[in-house]
């Protein structure tokens, strides 16, 4: 077959029915200039036994991790083994939406940007329903100008919807597990300054109870340390953008951070004055009051103006 143009990198872990679905979708692709890198983090032989039991029509490089690497180290390892010009990371519970999906990704590489992503559909495993996810072009332009807007809303999507050129050497931050994809996108966009969007759902994203969202979102022990990592990396300057400021306001509110002790309880002793000011202001109001959308938005705007006037941003 020759040198692969695209490396499909699959970080796998046990979930055989999902992996089978993905592998079947790969076998159906009309585009064939690809290889598959499968990095297996399972603590048993479920995946390796499955691969031995089937006949594959495409090249695959299988790696068994012992001990398990965990996410996102397993993502980084799979990518490190890629030989293609382009990297197509895809999680084992996601799959290609049609037989032409990979061809459309390949065609998009001629557009210029080294960061490509597509629209996608969320497939709810519980009731087998689909939810199409599309984003407005204006939102994409705003993110290119200030990538930390992604903290407010992930308008790119999970890593499975992306295709990146091999010259992008950034790795996923292995200290993170919840905002790991957003933080990675931020770093890439700060370097590349360009992104190409395919406004067609090329990927089906499996949504189930086993996903990281279910045990990370609004959990202080996850959100607050990862937020501190973001502040350490990028400082408070991005909070001058009120959308980024509002994202932080909602993180603190939704995690119930009402004091400096709440902020420092996970080992990060220094927090910027603007974050402390937000926390102090929120502590003056009840949880029920802060949950009222209009009231919370007005309070956030007041906090933003105060921080700005006091030179804390």
C-alpha positions in Angstrom: 0.0 0.0 0.0 2.9 2.3 0.5 3.3 5.2 2.9 0.0 6.0 4.7 -1.4 9.5 4.3 -3.5 9.3 7.4 -2.9 7.5 10.6 -6.0 6.5 12.5 -5.0 6.4 16.1 -7.3 4.4 18.5 -6.6 4.5 22.3 -8.7 1.4 23.3 -9.8 0.1 26.7 -11.8 -3.1 27.0 -15.1 -1.8 25.5 -15.3 -4.5 22.8 -18.8 -3.8 21.4 -17.8 -0.2 20.8 -14.4 -1.1 19.3 -16.1 -3.5 16.9 -18.4 -0.8 15.8 -15.5 1.5 15.1 -13.4 -1.1 13.3 -16.4 -2.0 11.1 -16.8 1.6 10.1 -13.1 1.8 9.2 -13.3 -1.3 7.1 -16.1 0.4 5.1 -14.2 3.5 4.2 -13.8 4.2 0.5 -10.5 6.0 1.2 -7.8 3.5 1.7 -4.5 5.4 2.1 -4.4 4.9 5.9 -3.0 2.8 8.7 -4.5 2.0 12.1 -2.6 2.4 15.3 -4.3 0.7 18.2 -2.9 1.3 21.7 -4.6 -1.1 24.1 -4.8 0.0 27.7 -7.0 -2.9 28.8 -5.9 -5.0 31.8 -7.0 -8.2 30.1 -6.8 -9.8 26.6 -10.2 -8.7 25.4 -8.9 -6.5 22.6 -6.0 -8.6 21.6 -8.1 -11.8 21.4 -10.7 -9.9 19.3 -8.0 -8.8 16.8 -6.7 -12.4 16.5 -10.2 -13.6 15.7 -10.9 -11.3 12.7 -9.4 -10.8 9.3 -8.5 -7.2 8.5 -8.5 -5.5 5.1 -6.2 -2.7 6.3 -2.8 -2.4 8.0 -2.9 -2.2 11.8 -0.2 -1.8 14.3 -1.2 -3.1 17.7 0.5 -2.1 21.0 -0.4 -3.5 24.4 0.4 -1.2 27.3 1.6 -2.9 30.5 0.9 -1.4 32.9 -2.0 0.7 31.6 -1.1 4.3 30.7 -4.4 5.9 31.4 -5.9 8.8 29.5 -4.6 10.9 28.0 -1.2 9.3 28.1 -2.7 6.5 26.0 -3.7 9.1 23.4 -0.2 10.5 23.3 1.3 7.0 22.9 -0.9 6.1 20.0 -0.1 9.3 18.2 3.7 8.8 18.8 3.5 5.5 16.8 1.8 7.1 13.8 3.6 7.0 10.4 1.1 9.1 8.3 1.3 12.7 7.3 -2.0 13.4 9.1 -3.1 12.1 12.5 -6.8 11.0 13.0 -7.2 10.3 16.7 -10.5 8.6 17.4 -11.8 7.2 20.6 -12.9 3.5 20.7 -16.6 4.4 21.4 -16.8 6.8 18.4 -17.0 5.8 14.7 -17.1 7.2 11.1 -20.6 8.3 10.2 -20.4 7.2 6.6 -18.2 5.2 4.2 -16.9 8.5 2.7 -16.0 10.2 6.0 -12.3 9.6 5.7 -12.3 10.6 2.1 -13.8 14.0 3.1 -11.2 14.4 5.8 -8.5 13.6 3.3 -9.9 16.1 0.7 -9.9 18.8 3.4 -6.1 18.6 3.8 -5.8 20.6 0.5 -7.4 23.7 2.2 -4.2 24.8 3.9 -4.7 24.7 7.7 -3.0 22.0 9.7 -5.9 21.7 12.1 -9.1 20.3 10.6 -12.3 19.3 12.4 -15.8 18.3 11.3 -19.3 18.6 12.5 -20.6 15.5 14.3 -23.6 13.7 15.8 -23.9 12.7 19.4 -25.2 9.2 19.6 -27.0 8.5 22.9 -26.4 4.9 23.7 -29.3 4.9 26.2 -32.0 5.4 23.7 -30.1 5.1 20.4 -30.9 8.6 19.3 -28.8 11.1 17.4 -28.2 14.8 18.1 -26.5 16.8 15.3 -23.9 19.2 16.5 -23.1 22.2 14.3 -21.4 25.5 15.2 -21.8 29.0 13.7 -18.9 30.3 11.7 -18.8 33.5 13.8 -18.1 31.5 16.9 -15.2 29.8 15.2 -13.7 33.1 14.2 -13.9 34.3 17.8 -12.1 31.2 19.1 -9.3 31.8 16.6 -8.9 35.3 18.0 -9.0 34.1 21.6 -8.7 30.3 22.0 -9.5 30.3 25.7 -13.1 31.1 24.7 -13.3 27.3 24.4 -13.4 27.3 28.2 -16.9 28.7 27.9 -18.1 26.3 25.2 -16.2 23.5 23.3 -17.2 24.5 19.8 -14.7 22.1 18.2 -15.8 18.9 19.9 -14.0 15.8 21.1 -10.7 14.7 19.7 -12.4 12.2 17.5 -13.7 14.9 15.1 -10.2 16.4 14.5 -7.5 15.7 11.9 -4.1 17.3 12.5 -0.9 17.4 10.5 2.1 15.5 11.9 4.1 18.7 12.1 2.0 19.7 15.1 4.1 18.3 17.9 2.0 19.4 20.9 1.0 16.6 23.3 -2.1 16.3 25.4 -1.3 17.4 29.0 -1.3 14.2 31.0 -2.1 16.0 34.3 -5.6 16.7 33.0 -8.6 14.5 32.2 -11.6 16.8 31.9 -10.5 19.8 30.0 -7.6 18.0 28.4 -8.9 18.4 24.8 -9.7 22.1 25.2 -6.3 22.9 26.7 -4.7 21.0 23.8 -6.7 22.9 21.2 -5.8 26.2 22.9 -2.1 25.5 22.5 -2.4 24.3 18.9 -4.5 27.4 17.9 -2.1 29.8 19.5 0.6 28.4 17.2 -1.4 27.7 14.0 -3.8 30.7 14.0 -5.9 28.8 11.4 -8.5 26.0 11.5 -10.6 24.4 8.8 -14.2 23.3 9.6 -16.0 20.6 7.6 -19.7 21.5 8.1 -20.9 17.9 7.7 -21.2 15.3 10.4 -18.4 12.9 9.6 -18.2 11.3 13.0 -20.7 9.6 15.4 -19.7 10.3 19.0 -20.9 7.7 21.4 -22.4 9.2 24.6 -22.8 6.8 27.5 -22.5 6.5 31.2 -18.8 5.3 30.9 -17.7 8.7 29.6 -15.5 11.0 31.6 -18.1 13.8 31.7 -20.2 11.9 34.2 -17.5 12.0 36.9 -15.7 15.3 36.1 -18.2 18.0 35.3 -18.8 20.4 38.2 -16.7 18.2 40.5 -14.4 20.6 42.5 -11.6 18.0 43.0 -11.3 17.8 39.1 -12.4 21.3 37.9 -10.4 23.4 40.4 -7.0 21.8 40.0 -7.4 21.7 36.2 -8.5 25.4 36.3 -5.3 26.2 38.2 -3.3 24.5 35.5 -4.9 26.7 32.9 -4.3 29.9 34.9 -0.6 28.9 35.4 -0.2 28.3 31.7 -2.1 31.3 30.3 -2.3 33.8 33.1 -5.3 36.1 33.7 -5.0 38.2 30.5 -7.5 36.0 28.6 -10.1 37.0 31.3 -10.2 40.4 29.8 -12.5 38.8 27.3 -15.8 38.7 29.1 -16.7 35.3 27.6 -13.7 33.8 29.3 -14.4 35.7 32.5 -18.0 34.4 32.5 -16.7 30.8 32.0 -14.6 31.2 35.1 -17.6 32.7 37.0 -19.7 29.6 36.1 -16.9 27.2 37.1 -16.7 28.7 40.5 -20.5 28.9 40.9 -21.2 25.4 39.7 -18.5 23.9 41.9 -19.7 25.7 45.0 -16.5 27.6 45.6 -17.4 30.1 48.2 -14.1 30.9 50.0 -10.4 31.0 49.6 -10.2 27.8 51.6 -12.4 26.1 48.9 -9.9 27.3 46.3 -6.8 26.1 48.1 -8.1 22.7 49.5 -6.6 20.8 46.6 -3.1 22.0 47.1 -2.8 25.1 45.0 -2.2 27.9 47.5 -1.9 30.9 45.1 -4.9 32.1 43.2 -5.0 35.4 41.2 -6.8 38.3 42.8 -9.5 38.3 40.1 -10.5 34.7 40.9 -10.5 35.5 44.7 -12.7 38.6 44.0 -15.2 36.4 42.1 -15.2 33.9 44.9 -15.7 36.6 47.6 -18.6 38.2 45.6 -20.4 34.9 45.1 -20.0 34.0 48.8 -22.4 36.9 49.6 -25.3 35.3 47.9 -27.1 32.0 48.3 -26.8 29.1 45.9 -30.4 29.5 44.8 -29.8 33.2 44.0 -26.7 32.3 41.9 -28.6 29.7 40.0 -30.9 32.4 38.6 -29.6 33.0 35.2 -30.3 36.8 34.8 -29.2 37.6 38.4 -26.0 35.6 38.0 -25.2 37.3 34.7 -25.7 40.8 36.1 -23.5 39.9 39.1 -20.9 38.5 36.8 -20.8 41.7 34.8 -20.5 43.7 37.9 -17.5 41.5 39.0 -16.0 41.9 35.6 -16.2 45.7 35.7 -14.8 45.8 39.3 -11.9 43.6 38.4 -11.1 45.6 35.3 -11.2 49.0 37.0 -9.0 47.7 39.9 -6.4 46.4 37.4 -6.9 42.7 38.3 -7.3 41.7 34.7 
